[in-house]
Amino acid sequence: MDRNSRLNWINRLILPALNVLTAFAATAIIFVLIDVDPIEATQILLYGAFGYQEGFGYTLYYATNFIFTGLAVAVAFHAGLFNIGGEGQAYIGGLGTAIVILLLDPSTSPWIFIPGSIIGGLLFGALWALIPAYLQAYRGSHIVITTIMFNFLASSLMVYLLVNVLRKTGQMQPESQLFAENSWLPFIHNIVAKFGFTLEESPLNISIFIALFFSFIVWVFIWHTRWGYAIRATGLNSTAAIYAGIKPKRIIILSMCISGALAGLVGINELVGYQHRIIMDFHFGYGFGGIAVALMGRNHPVGIIIASLLFGILYQGGAELAFELSNISRDIVVVMQALIILFCGALQYIYSPWIIKMLAPINEDES
Amino acid sequence: MNDFFLMIVLTLDATIRVSTPLILASMAGLFSERSGVVDIGLEGKMLASAFMAASAATIFGSPWIGLLAGVITSCGLSMLHGFASITHRGDQIVSGVAINIFAAGMSIILGLAWFQQGGLTPTLTNDERFLSLTLPGVDLFNNIPLIGTVYRELISGHNLLVYFAFLIVPIIWWVVYRTQFGLRLRAVGENPKAVDTAGISVNKLRYKALLIGGILCGIAGAYLSIAYNAQFTRDMTAGQGFIALAALIFGKWKPYTVMSACLLFGFLDALAVRLQGFVIPGIGEIPVQLIEATPYLLTVILLAGFIGKAIPPKSVGVPYIKER
């Protein structure tokens, strides 16, 4: 193997693996600090995520959300933009989905309901990303700051709408009326039942296939279309991209809208797939989780699917952990998420000098 | 008339209390961003400090030890931010996000392990908190109409950290604009290469700025849990770190204007509480959420250059690579 291909392997496999391992090791230290046996905790976590059908269903259900937000962050990353507004875009996207469903007649066919609700989510998510994108491209405000502000704006707006507009009359909970049954996405356990198999009930629904479908679309789009090429070129070197005739302003708008649209699909899984109404904070934590997923998955759909699965495992296993052990809560998953963002993101090159020295020293190349 | 006057005074009084953590946190951000390091981890540092301050105060029975614990925690996270973004030249925003999420999760995990109260810390007794001080002369002024009320309600009756926050602003102005350190700080945020050429270590300077930010942010967090409130609760910063960041931008990275922005945002917050259910004739009820969202909205509008222009330090967010 020549040095370049070695470096390639180091960058693509060894370093990310080491970074994830470091994050896990740090989590293990935290477990020890709070007097929890890390091995026992891992066993409980894995049992919760895989040990029984319902648990595994939950794992995949959570993973679906992470695929959407992970793809969202990744598309923006490819254009060199940091979309920290996944939270807000997911929230508003859910609003779009709910509006479409609540406005359509309850007897509408599912064949109209389902694409309609997806389009609603895509459009509203894109819209919520369009404004920060426009402001970045044409008014020079920084995308990170505006998207943070838009997260808070989304949350204020949604509280207002849920309490004053969408809330069913005579109800205390700030949530909408139940969606028409025709709009519900089929649960996986119901689908397999039709073929004569039985699965324990879980919130897992066909959204996971929608997520996989969009992962494929993103892969094709980023690596096999002109637009995707333009996005990657801008992300790598926007000055060079200009010389190639690419207009960075348009790329900012395009990539952010796609990013927002993807984040806007969280509502499809959460609301149309499971809750069957719009509730407060259904999106909570997935937007930020998407950052960890994209960093860990190195912005590639395959990596994102794997990372999402890992986060699904952590989410569901974390719930099991909180249930089994009294001195720990699900927030341990949040801590892990932070450590993964830290080690796979901000500190991603921490081992790089050592590893390169060890596995691909420079002078070897010359001999 | 008198009632109305009292209501205004009380709203302003609440403004001061709510603005205090914003001022401290945004001053922390000012040091960090002026040195060229984006600090979106203000929220997390405040939250971590709030938790550790309340924990230490309840364990050791002293607000001072609480404050110290909060400051040390916040400085520790600041140094982590520095390690990732200065030493390893990692993405400053990614590092900040990690700190925010880490603090949100860790505060609950440790709280649960230490106190078994669902992530809360035990309620602090009065000995374990910073209590309101009564300034001398309240009785003396009390008989004078208006001024007496203003002095009693607005000037007197705050805790030590509130006075500290307002006193530190002119000092920070002096440090930033009138000292050698301040000059270098401003230079390193604009043109680190020039500073490097002058034989001053860019990294050291940035670490120093982050450390000062860590101290201020720690005080802000401690204020929330052991002065303004009497315990730590889940996610008790509730976005104030981001409001402080907004104030920093709104105030264009200048101490006095940033403080004014904090007071404005604090006032909106105090107003939102009082306007709940208040009906303006002819317009109707103002949605509280709209007032709550105003700081964010104003910042977006300002950043877009529709009201003035906020120009950040030139090298903010760019890791410095020393040429060899």
Contacts between the chains, C-beta under 8 A, distances in Angstrom:
chain1	res1	chain2	res2	distance
A	30	B	106	7.7
A	30	B	109	7.1
A	33	B	113	7.8
A	34	B	109	6.3
A	34	B	110	6.9
A	34	B	112	7.8
A	34	B	113	3.8
A	35	B	113	6.7
A	82	B	91	7.6
A	82	B	93	5.5
A	82	B	94	7.6
A	84	B	93	7.1
A	84	B	97	6.8
A	135	B	300	7.1
A	135	B	303	7.0
A	135	B	304	4.8
A	139	B	303	7.7
A	139	B	304	4.2
A	139	B	305	5.4
A	139	B	306	8.0
A	140	B	305	6.7
A	141	B	300	7.3
A	141	B	303	3.6
A	141	B	304	5.0
A	141	B	305	7.3
A	142	B	303	6.9
A	142	B	312	7.5
A	144	B	38	7.8
A	144	B	40	7.2
A	144	B	93	5.4
A	145	B	245	7.3
A	145	B	246	7.9
A	145	B	249	6.5
A	145	B	299	7.3
A	145	B	303	6.2
A	146	B	300	5.6
A	146	B	303	6.3
A	146	B	304	8.0
A	148	B	40	7.0
A	148	B	242	5.8
A	148	B	245	7.5
A	149	B	242	7.7
A	149	B	246	6.7
A	149	B	296	4.2
A	149	B	297	7.7
A	149	B	299	5.6
A	149	B	300	5.0
A	150	B	296	7.8
A	150	B	300	7.4
A	152	B	239	6.0
A	152	B	242	6.7
A	152	B	293	6.7
A	152	B	296	4.6
A	153	B	293	5.4
A	153	B	296	5.3
A	153	B	297	6.6
A	153	B	300	7.6
A	156	B	289	4.2
A	156	B	290	7.4
A	156	B	292	5.5
A	156	B	293	3.9
A	156	B	296	7.8
A	157	B	289	7.1
A	157	B	293	7.3
A	159	B	289	5.3
A	160	B	287	5.2
A	160	B	289	4.2
A	160	B	290	7.3
A	164	B	287	7.2
A	288	B	97	6.8
A	288	B	101	6.0
A	291	B	94	7.4
A	291	B	97	6.0
A	295	B	94	7.1
A	326	B	116	7.8
A	327	B	112	6.0
A	327	B	113	5.4
A	327	B	116	7.1
A	328	B	109	6.9
A	328	B	112	6.7
A	328	B	113	7.6
A	329	B	108	5.9
A	329	B	109	6.7
A	329	B	112	5.5
A	329	B	119	6.7
A	331	B	104	7.5
A	331	B	105	4.3
A	331	B	106	7.8
A	331	B	108	4.1
A	331	B	109	5.4
A	331	B	119	7.4
A	332	B	105	6.8
A	332	B	109	5.7
A	333	B	105	7.4
A	334	B	101	5.9
A	334	B	104	5.8
A	334	B	105	3.1
A	334	B	108	8.0
A	335	B	101	7.9
A	335	B	102	6.2
A	335	B	105	3.8
A	335	B	106	5.4
A	335	B	109	6.1
A	336	B	105	7.9
A	337	B	101	5.7
A	337	B	105	7.4
A	338	B	98	5.0
A	338	B	99	7.5
A	338	B	100	7.9
A	338	B	101	3.9
A	338	B	102	3.5
A	338	B	104	7.9
A	338	B	105	6.2
A	338	B	106	7.8
A	339	B	98	7.5
A	339	B	102	7.1
A	341	B	94	6.2
A	341	B	97	5.9
A	341	B	98	4.1
A	341	B	101	6.5
A	342	B	80	7.9
A	342	B	84	6.8
A	342	B	95	6.8
A	342	B	98	3.9
A	342	B	99	8.0
A	342	B	102	7.2
A	345	B	90	7.0
A	345	B	91	6.3
A	345	B	94	3.8
A	345	B	95	7.4
A	345	B	97	7.8
A	345	B	98	6.7
A	346	B	84	3.9
A	346	B	85	6.5
A	346	B	88	7.4
A	346	B	90	3.6
A	346	B	91	5.7
A	346	B	92	7.8
A	346	B	94	4.6
A	346	B	95	3.6
A	346	B	98	6.0
A	347	B	83	7.9
A	347	B	84	5.1
A	347	B	88	5.6
A	347	B	90	5.6
A	347	B	95	7.9
A	348	B	90	6.8
A	349	B	88	6.3
A	349	B	89	7.9
A	349	B	90	7.3
A	350	B	88	5.8
